[in-house]
Structures are given as C-alpha cells and as structure tokens.
Amino acid sequence: MANETAKDQATAAIQFVHQAEKLSLQKSDILKAGSSDSTAIEARFITPQDPVIETANGGRLPAVPLKEALALNRLRDQVVHRDKGASVLDSEPSISGKDDSSSGSSTQDGASQQSTKPGALLSSAIPPSRTNPLFPELPLYGPPTLLRDIQCLAFRCSSAVLSLAFLAVIVLGSAFTSIPLMFRHIGLRLRFQDPDSRRPFHEEEKRRARARREEARDWKRQKRRRRSSNSEPAINNEEACGQGGMYVPTEGGPDPLICDVGYYARRVGLDVQEYKVQTEDGFIIELWHVYNPQKEQPTPNSHRDHKAPVVFPKAFAQESRRATSQHSDRKRKYPVLLVHGLLQSAGAYCANDDDSLAFFLSKSGYDVWLGNNRCGFKPQHQLLEPSDPRMWNWNIRQMGVMDLSALVSRVLTETGFKKLGLVCHSQGTTETFVALAKGQRPDLGSKISIFCALAPAVYAGPLIGKMYFKFMRIISPGMFRIIFGIHSFIPFMMTMHRFLPGKLYGALGYRVFSFLFNWTDDRWDQGIRDRLFQFAPVYVSAESMRWWLGRECFATQKCILATREENIQEDKEDEEGEDHYVHDAEHSTEQMLSNGCPQECGVRKDKAWYDDQVPPFALWVAGSDELVDGRRLLRRFEKKREPHVRVVHSKIIEEYEHLDVLWAMDSVDKVAKEVREVIWKTVPAEDRARCKIPRDCQMVEHWEE
C-alpha cells in the first residue's frame, strides 16, 4: 500500500513537472537547476473563466485554457498535499457566486459546479466545463521551442503580407470613395462658392481658427519678450482664469501635431503625469493623471511605478500619498476615470483644447484620470516580450475583468476614495458592461458611483454587414490567424504613425476611419481634425479583433452579452407586446425608464445580465451611429429586462455619429455639462460633504438610490 502511494505521488510529481513546463515562461526553466524563478506553480482564477498562471517568483502569465489550468492545480494539489483550508482562488478581489453565464443560462450538471469559497481545495475550484459561446476559450501558446518559433515566424510572414494587402485595399477604397466628394468641392470652387459653408458650425469654425491664429501670434510675442528679459510669460487666458482658478498655458504657438497628451494639456494650463499599473495577468498599462501645476505638486517618479498584481488592497486608504494633501483647504476633488474606445488611446479625451472632456471635467473641479488598455502605444508585460504570442492572447473579457479593475483600483489607491465616477466611450463601455456582468466581475460595481456610457457598444449596428467586415466574419479562425497573425493587429499602422508627418497622417487616418465606420467630420472643428487622429490607432491584439469581427463572437451574435438566438427571441417578445422603442430627438429618457413596462414583459431575473451589485448607469446614445445600436440597449432597460439596473440619465442625440459625443463642436453643451452634473448627482453623500463642488453644480441635488 505504501509502495502504491509513493508510486502515485511520484507519477503525480512527474505529471506536475510536465504540466508546469507547458505553462512556464521558458521551457528550460524546469530543466536547469537554479533557473526556476519563472516556473508555473499555480493557476489563479481571477473569474471562474479567467485563470492566469502564477510563477515561482510571484510573476503572472496571461490566461490559459481552463483544462490546462485545472490540470496544473489538480496535480499541484496531489503533490503538495494541501489541507482542506487551502485556497487556489484570489481572496482579493472576491469572485461572486457561480458562473452565471452572461446569457442567463444556468449550470447544467453537478460536475460543473465551482466552489468560490476561501476554504476551497484546488481540486474543487473548478470553472464550468462548457465554454460560453460569447467568450470562446483562447488558444494555448506554450513556452518557446524551435517548432513554436518557426510557427510564429510563419504567421508573422503570412500576416505581414496579407494584412498589409488588406490595409491597402481599405486605403484604396477610402481614396476611391473620396473622388466624388473631391469633384463636388472642385465644382463649388469653380462657381466661387465655399464648399464648407454648408457645414453646421461653419461660422464658429472660422471664429475659432482666427482665435487660434491670434493665440499663436501672442505666444510668439511672449517668447520673444522672455528671451530678451528672462521674464515669465504674461497670463493671457481670460476664459481659463474664470474657471475656478488660474490655468496658465506653458505651451503654445502653431500646433506641431504630436502624440503627446501632456503637450496639449499644457496648452490649456494643465499638465499630465503618467502612472504605470500592473494587471493581474502581468501587463503593464498606462494611467494618466490630469492636474493643475499651479495648485498641485507633481508626484515623484518612484511613486508612479507599477505595484504588485493585486487589485483593491485592503489598506489602499493608508497607501494613498495624495489623499490628505491634495488641497490646502481640505476640500478634495472627486475622482473620475475615463476609458477610451477601440483602436484609440485616452488621448481621444484630450485633443479638443478646452472642449476636451478630460480638460473640461478637470477645470470643472474633478480629479481626472485617463486609463489606457493593455499594449497601447508601448506594449509592456512583467515577463513577456512583444515577440511572444502569449503577450497578445487576450480579448475584450481580459480588458474588462483585468485592465479596468486594475485602473479603478489604482485610482482609488492614489486618491483614498471608496468609489469613483467612470466615463467610457465605445469599446470602453463594452469592457465595462462585460466586467460588471454576472459570472465576470460584478463586485467591481461596488467601486463605481456612476457609469457614464458614451455611444454604448453593446449591440451591433447595421455597419457590421459591410463587405470588409463580412469578409472577416466568414473566414475560419485558422484563416483569420494566417491573414492577421497571432500578435498585433496590422502593426504596419503603427509604423505609419511613427514615420508619417502629422498632417499627412491625420488626413489619411480620417479618410480611412471614415470609410471603415461611415462617419463624417461635419460636426467637428476642421481646424484641429488632424490632431484628433494623432492618438490612434494603438497596438491591439489580433485575437481581440477576431472577437469583434471574427466568426464566433460579436459580429455573429451581434451583442456582447447575449446570443443571436436570444436577441431574436427578445424581438419576438417586443413585437407581441407593443411597438418597438421610439424616442424623440434629444429628450431625456429617465421618465420613460421609470414608467415601467407592460405586464407581459415581466421581470426576467434568470436572463438578466447584472445582479444587485451593478452601479447606476447614465447613457448618451448617438442617434445617427451605424456602428452600434444604442437604442436597442435603452429598449432592454425600458422592458425591465435588467431589474437591478438603475438609469440615472439617458439621452439620444439624433444627429450625432459615433465620435461626435467626444469631438462635436457642441458636445460640451450636449454631453460634457450633463456628464459633470450626473457624476456629482451620484457622488456618495459622505464624499459630497468633503469634496469641492464642481463648477455650476451648486444646485444639483443628490440622487437617492
């Protein structure tokens, strides 16, 4: 009996070594003495479906398939003889409940039950055996071997050629579709007419262009005076001086069109500092803090480096260096985190001078933080190099569950608050809607006082049926990887970003994105349009784009949290009940959403995406947006399919397209001012008492839940 036990233990140990070798950073780590620091020792489940690998030195490697993670944990459990009190699950953050799939399906058999209690054995910490159709498992890329390196090289070569050909087709298509517009403009010029005169804000654009030219001349004069007298520049920003404090520009002159958020912040009297944040799967992402250099001291570099891959540490209030010294009058600013959209960076919130949402909220009296998703402009990981395919093995769920959680945790740690306001655009809303769903990371909702969704991307719009998107949907996953690779998605775009002059790149970027997403610049300030595209695109994984546009996921299901069949069933229920959702232009929908719904709709708690931990929502829907269908999301709330969701504010702006919520010349009046009020309305009562009241929010009453 003892011999059999010893034999079983030896077999388990050998199997554990082989399994750990498969999931380690380097294959040689297991084989060479003294080189086991990056050996895989355990799979930690961030959510029931998101295991990450912990190495011997405390590092993290990205997600692996569930069966591989479970095999590692079971073998480890056998080898180390863990007591029943041992736990494989992270105690921080907590993981709530079973895998209530986002589509509302329940677990089908006892074998797929998962224990999420702190005392669970490794062998009992088992995620559901089935794969959610909306979030299929990611592929497994093991440690580097000769064969794997050859395969990676093959994918790199094929994707370099084929993805570049795909990009060339898109560029040529955008150029071809621009020809009629070009001839129309030429015709108007020949008739001595201004083709821009039909733009809705033409006169305001001319006024702003004159103002920018005058400011550039003033800046040059100030620089000449400084050189001759070594004096400080004169303050010449009357509008800034009236916004609750002095905002002295420290940059100016003609716009050089550069990818530098700090530069554009300094043009309006603010500044930006970069923080490094480590996610629970080891990615190093960027968090930018907007502050007023006239009133706040910059944070030392050492304090802004990344910390351990742990979110919401118990002692985050004590760790906050800034919490007690942010304002001399002890009135603090309430923190607000902004998260960007697909193929963008947080610079999208900072490219519109004082009308930029980030700068507007900062000058209104909020403590503004700008979150960037993984990879971005500078792909970084604690252990992996960009050439390793494991660094690109992620999709929207990892961005929501891990990136968003890490960003929220760091902002709360730095500020000492228990909650923050969250403002997201496009893909940023997607990752938030996913992260807050049951079976993902619903406890994140307890850290958010309000979720403001701009152009919420939950349901697909008609644009998903365009030819080039349809092509990406019909090809197989294997062919998708041959064309677009297993690393970054069309990295040549970033090469163009680095080497093309800003003006040429901005013009080309607008034409390509306009062709792809069918939007126009009619409501933007043409004088700064090239600047708007200096912060896009960024590095994203081919796997992430496959989730958006490939065969299995969003492009096919046409929803991020429900299958196509469930959407069809909802449509039938709506048609049987009453007419489809209709809404007048630019009218708030709070009253509609609070009026209830027909009795036959009922409350479908079993199919709801969210539980009682979900924060309040505020939504701004672009009525002319063909990329996503915000009306359908509002209809879901109207029909009370989400009984726990409380909509504080919602609005459809009929003439707006997808990016107009950020860049339209009237977006301050139609979006930004409302965002400012909604955030303050939902600030917890204890924080309202100790926070500075934002500008023009003195009469905003507290929203009672």
N, C-alpha and C positions, 0 to 999 in steps of 0.2 A: 504493500500500500504506500509506504514511504517512497519507494522507488518510483512508483507511478506518479505520485505527487511531484517529486523532484523532476521527473521527465516532463510532466505537463508544464511546470514552471520554466524549465529550460526552453521548451518549444515556444511558450508564450514570449519569453525574452527574445528569442531569435526573431519571431514574427514582429515583435515590437520594434526591434532594431531595423528590420527591413521596411516597416511601415514609416518609421521616423525618418529613415533615409529618403524615402519617396517624397516627404513633405518638408525636408530641411532646406536651408538656403543653398548649401553646396553638398553634393553627393559625398565628397571626400571628408566632410566634417565627421561622419560616423567612423570612417575607416582610419583616420590618422589620429594618433594619440596627441592630446593637448590641443585639439582643434575643434572641440565640441561646443563652443560657445553659441553657435547659431544652429544647433541641432534642434529639431522639433521635439518637444516633450509633451505637449498637450494641446487639445483643441478647445478654445473657449467660445461659447455660444453667446454672441452679442444679442441676437434674437434667436428664436427657435430654428430659423433657417439660415442664419449667418454665422457659421463658425470661422474663426480666424486661428492661425497657428501661433502659439507662444513658443519661443525658443529658450534655450538654457540660459542665455544672458538677459532674458527679460524682453527681448525684441519681439516684434509682431510681423507675421507674414499675411498677405491678403487671403480672402476667402477661398475655401476649397470645397469640393463636392461633399455633401452630407455623409455619404457612406464612407468616405476616406477619413473624415473627422471622427466618426463614430468608431471606426476600426482602431484608430490610434488611441482613443480614450478607453475602449474596452480592454485592449492589450495592456495599456498602462495600468489599468485597474487590477488586472491579474498579476502584473509583475510586482507592483509596489504594495499590494495587499492593503488597500486603503480601508480605513474604518468607515462605518456607516455614516459617520458625521462629516466625511469629506465631501467637497463640492467641486464640480467642474465648472459651475456657472459663475459668472461675474456677479458679485453682490452689488456692484455699482457699475452701471445703473441697474435697477431692478428690471426683470423681464416679466411682463404681466401675462399670467394665465397660459392657456394652451394656445395652439396655433389656430386661432380663429381666422380662417383664411379671409383675405380681403374680399373675396367674392361671396362670403357668407356661408360657405359650406362647412359642415362640422366634420370632425374626425370620424372615420368610418369604423374602425375596429380598435380593440384594446391594445393591439401591438403598436399602434401609432400614438399612444398617449405619451406625453412628455412631462416629467417632473421638473418643475422650476423652483422647487424649494431649496433653501440654502443647504439642507442636510442631504440632498440627493446624491446617490452614488454616481460615479462616472458612467456605469453601465445603464443606469436608469434615466440619464439626461438625454433622452432620445427625441429628436425632432420628428415631425410627421414623415411617414415613409413616402407619401405621394409628393409630387412636385406641383407647385402652384402653376397653373397654365399662364398666368400673367408674369411670373418670375421664374423661368426655367433655370435649371442649375447651370452654373458656369463651368467651363472646361477645366481640366486639371493639367497644369504645366509643372512638371517636377523640376528638380534641380538640374543645372546644366550638365549635359552629356554631349558627346560628339554627335550622336544622332539628333538630339534635340537642337543643337546649334545648326546643324545642316538644314533641318526643317524650318527653323526660324529664318535662316538666310534665304531659303526658297520662298517663304512667304514675303519676306522683305523685297526680294527681287520682283516677284509677280505683282505685288501691290504697288511697288514704285512705278511700274509701267502702266498697269491697268487703272489704278486710281488717278494717276496723272491724266490718262486719256479721258476718264470720266469727268475730271475737273475741266479739261479742255473743251469737252462737249458743252458743259454748263456755261463756260465763259463765252464760247461762240454763240450759244443760244441767247445769252443775255445781250450780246452785241447785235445779233440779228434782230431781236425784238425791239431794240432801241432805234433801228433805222427809220421806221415810220415817224417816231417822235422827233427825230433829228430833222427830217424833211419838213415836218409841220412847223417846227421852230424856224427853219430857214425861210419858209414861205411867209411867216408872220414878220420876220425881219425885213424881207424884201418889200412888204407892204407898209414898212415903217411902224410896225406895231411891236409892243413889248410882249413876248410870249409869257413872261412871268406875271403880267398884270392880272391874270385870271386866278392866281394863287390866293387863297382865302386871307392870308396875312401879309399881302404884298407891301402895303404901306408901313406896317410895323417892321417888316424885314428891312426896308430901306432906312427906317429910323435907327434901328439897332446897328446896321452897318456903318452909318455915319457916326454913331456914338463910339463904336469900336475904333474907328479911324482916329477920332479925336482923343480917345484914351491912349492909343499908341503914340500919338504925337506928344501928348503930355508926359508920357513915360520917358520918351527920348529926351525931352527938355529937362526932366528931373535928373536923369542920368548924367547929362552934361553938367548940370549945376553941382551934382555930387562930386564929379571928377575935379571940378575947379575949386570947390570949397570944402570937400570932405564932410559935407553935412548930410543929415538923414533926409530921405525923400519927404516932400510935403504930402500931407494927407489930402487926397482929392477924390474921396468916395463918399459923397453925401448920403447916398442910399444906405451904404453899409453902416455909417455912423448912427443911423437911426434905428438899427435893428438890435437893440438891447446891448450895445457895446461897440467898441471901436474895432473895425476889421480893416487893417492896413495892408493893402497888397504889397507883397515883396517880390513879385514877378510881374512883368508887363511887356508891352511892345507888341509887334506883329506875332501872330500865333505860329510857332515853329512846327506844329502838328507832330507831337511826340507822344509816345505811350508812357506817360508819367502822370499818375494821379496827383502826386504831391505838387507838381508844377501847376496844374490847373487849380488846385486848392489855394496855392499861394497867390494866384492871380485875383482871387476874391477875398484875400485877407485871412485865410485859414491855412492849415497845414495837415499833413497826413504822416503817421508813423506806421511801420509795418511790424506786425507780430507774427511769429511762427507758431503753428498749432499742430500737434500730433494727433492723428486719429487713432482709433482703437485697432486698426489694422496696419498701422505704421506709416501712413502717408503724412508728409509734412506739407501743410496747406497755409495759405497766407490770409491774415486778418488785418485789415487796415483800420486805423483809428483816426477819425477826423477831430481836430481840436483847434482852439483859438490860441495861437502862440503869444498873443498879448496878455492872456489871463492864465494860461496853463503852461506848466513846465514839461518839456519832453521827457519821456520815460527812458531810463538808461537801456542800452542795448542788451545788457545781460538779463534784464528782467523781461525782455520781449522775445527771448528764445523759446523754443518749444519745450514742453514739460513731458512727464510720463504719459503713456497712452491710457489715461483714466479720465472719465468724464464725471462731472458733478462730485468732486471730492467733498467729504463731509465738512472739512474745515476751510471751505473756499472763502468764507467771510473773513477769517483771520489772515488768509493769504493775500487779501487784497491790499495792495500798497496805496492805491489811489483813492480808496473809498472814503477815507477820513480827511483827505487833503485836497480834494478836487476843487472846492470853492472856499474862499476865506470867510464868506458869510454863512457857511454851513448849509446853504441851500444847494442841493446836488441836482444834477441833470439825470433824467430818467433814461436808461439805456435803450437804444433801438438798433437792431441788427438788420441789415439789408443784404439780400442774396440775389444773385443775378440769374439770367436765363441761359439757354443753350448756346454754345459756341461764343459766349460773352464772358467778360470778367466784370467785377464790381465797378470798373471804370465807367460802365454804362450809366451809373448813377451820378457821375461827376463831370460830364463833358459839356454841360449846357450853362456854364457860368453860374450866376446866382439862381437861375431857374433849375439847376440840377437838384434832384430830390434830396441827395445826401447833404448838399450845402444848405439847401432851404431848411431842412429839419435841424441841422446844426445851428444855424443862425436863429432859428425859432426857439432854441433852448433845450434841445435834446442832446444826449451823449451818443453820437452816431458811430457805428462800427460797420465795416463793409466786409462781408465774408466771400471768399473765393473757394470754389470747389477744387478737388484734387487735380494735380498736374498743372492746370492753368498755363501761365507763361513759362514757369520753371518747374518741370516735373521733379519731385523730390520724394524719397522714401527713406525710412530709417536704415533699411538693409539692402534694398534692391536698387539696381541701376536701370536707367530707361531702356537699355537694350534687352532687359529681361522681360519676357511676355507676361510674367506674373504681375508686373507693375501696371499692366493695362487690362487686367482681368477683373473688371467691375462694370456695373451698370447703375441705373437710377436708384435701385434699392440701397446699394452701398453708399451712394452720395447722400441719401436722406437719413438712413439709420446711423451712419458713422460721421460723415462730414458735418452735417447740420448739427448733430448732437455735440460734436467737439467744438464747433464755433459757439454755440449757445453756452456751453459750459465755460469756455474761456472768457467770454464777455461777462458772465455772471461772477466768475472768479475775480476778474480785474475790477469790477465795479462794486461788488459786495451786495448786489441786489438779489432777491429771490426769483424775480421774474424780469422779462424784458418784452418789448414790443418787437414783433417780427414782420418785416415787409419784404415780399418776394415778388419777382416778375417771372412769368413764363415757366421755364424749367425749374426755377427756384420754388414756384408754387407746387410743381409736381413732386419734387423730393419731399416737401413738407406734407402734402396730402398723403404720400406714401408712408412717411415716417410715423405720422400720427395714427395710422390705421391699426385696427386690431390685428394681432399677430405680428406686428412690426415693432414699433417702439412707442406705444400710446402714452407711456408715462412722461414722455417729453412734453406733452401738453401742459403738465403742471408747472413748467418753467416759462410758459409763454402767456402773457396777459392778453394779447390780441394778435391774430394772424391776419395781416392785410395782404390780400392776393390781388395783384395787378395782372390783368389778362390771364386768368387762371387756366392752366393747361391740364385739364382732366379728361375732356372728351375731344376727339379729333374733329377738325373742321373739314370742309369739302376739299381743301387743298391736298389732302393725303392721297387723293385719287389722280394727281397729276402724273404724267408719263414717267418722269425720272424717279419719283417716289414709288410708283408702281413697279418699276424695274427692280428696285432694291427689295421690294416685298416678295416678288415671285421667285427670285433666285434662292437656292438652297443655302443653309448656314455654311456648308463647306465652300460653295462658290463665293459667298459673301466674304469669307476669310481669304480666299485666293485673290479676289479683286481689291479688297480694302485692308487686308493684312490682319495681324493679331496684336499689333502695337498701337500706335497713334493713328487716328483717322486722317488721311490725306495730309501728312506732315508738310508737304510742299507749300501748303497755305501759310505755314509759319515762316518758311524760308522767304516767301514773297513779302511777308510782313516785315522781316528784318532788313531786306535789301532795297525794296522799292521806296522812292520818295513818298513822303506823307500825302501830298496832294494827289499823286497818281494812285497810290494805294487806296485812299479814301474814295476816290471816284470809282475805281474798279470794284471795291468792296460794296459800295452802294448798288451798282448795276447788277452784280452777281446775286446779292441777297434779295434785291427787288425782284429779280427774275425767279428765284427759287421760291420766295414766300409771298409774292404777289402783293407787296405793299409799295407805297409811294412816299415821297418826301413832301407832299403837298402842305402838310401842317407843321413841318419842321422849319427851322431857320436855315435857309440855304447857305448863309454865310459861314456857318460852323458845321455844315454837314460832313465835310471830310474829317473833321475832328471826331465826330461821333463813332467813326469806324476804326479809330486808332487802337481801341481796346478790344477788338475782335478780329479774327477768331482766336481761340486759345486751344491748347492741346486737349483733346478728348479721346477716349479710347474707342477703337473700332467696335469693341463689344458693346459699349454704351450706345453707339449709333445703330448697331444691329437691334438693340432693344427698342429703340424709337422706330426704326424703319424696316427692320427685317421681317421674316416670315411669321415668327411665332407671337410677337408681343403687341406693342401699341398699335402699329399700323394695321394689324389684322383685327385685334379686339376692339380698336377704336375707343378705348378707355383705359385708364391706368389701374383701375381697381374693380373692374367688372368685365366678364367675358362678353363676347358678341351676342351669345345666346341670351344672356341676362338682359342686355340692352334691348334686344328685340322684344323680350317679354315685358319689359317696362313700357315700351312704346305701345304695345297692345293694351296694357292696363290703362295708360293715359287716354288712348282713343276711346276705350269703353267708358271711362269716367266723364271726361269733358274735353273741350277743345284744348289744343296744345298751348303751351305757355306763350302769352302775348304780352308785350310790355311797351309802354310809351317811352319815347326817347328821353333820356337823361332824368328820369324820375326815380327817386329812391324807392327801393323795394322792401324796406323794413315792414311797412304796414301790410303789404301783400304776404310776406313770410310769416307774420304773426297772426294772420287771419285764419290759420288752419287750412284744412283741405277737405274735400268730400269724404264722407264716411267710408265709401267703398275703398278708398286708398289705404286706410288703416295705418297702423304703426307696425312696420316690418322689422322688428328689432333683430330677428335672426339673419336678415340680409343687410343690416346696416354696416357701414364701413367703420364707424367710430363708436367708442364707448364713452362713459361719463367723464373720462379724463381729457377730452378734447377741449381746446381753448375756444373762446369766441372767434368768429370769423367776420371779416369785412371784405367785400369783393367789389372790384371795379372791372367791368366787362367792356371790351371794345366791340361795339355793335357791328362794325364792318370787318371784323377779324375773320379771315378764311382759314387761318392756321389751326385755331382751336375753337371749340363751341362752348362759350361761357354761358349762353342761355340755357343749355341743357343742364348744366350744373345747378343753376338757380332753380330750374324746374324740379330737380331732385329734392332740393331743400323745401320748395313750395309744397310738394306732395308728401312732406313729412317722412321721407324715406330715411332720414337721419334724425331720429328723435332727440339725440343728445347735442346736435349742432345748434348753437345759438348765433344767429346772424345779426350782428350789431348794426351793420350798414351794408347796403349793396346798391349798385348803380350801373346802368347800361348807358354808355355814351355812343350813340348810334353812328356818328361819323368817324369814330376813332378806329384805326387799324392797330395791329399787334404792338407796335413800338410807340404809338402815339401816347400811351399812358405815361411814358417816360420823357419823350422828346417833343411832343407837340408844343407849339408856342403858347397855347392856353392851358397847358397841363397843370400849371401852378394853381389856377383858379378851379379847374375841374377835377383835379386829383390831389395835388400836394396839400392844399389847405384842408381838405377833408381828411386826408391821412393824419395830418397833425392833430386835428380835433378828435378823431376816433381813438388814436393812441392815448391821448390824455383822458378821454372819457372812460377808458377801461383800465387805467393805472390803479393798482390796488390802493385802498383807502389809506393804509399805513404809509405807503410811499408818496401819495399825494401830499401828505402833511409835511414831508421832509424834502420834497423836490421843488425846484424852481418851476413856476408856472410858465409854460411855453407862451410865446408871443401870441396875442389875440385869442387866448384860451381862458381868459378870466371868467367868462360866463358859461363855459362848458360844464354841464352838470355831470356828476359821477354816474356811471351806468351800473345799475343794480342787477346782479345776476338773478 
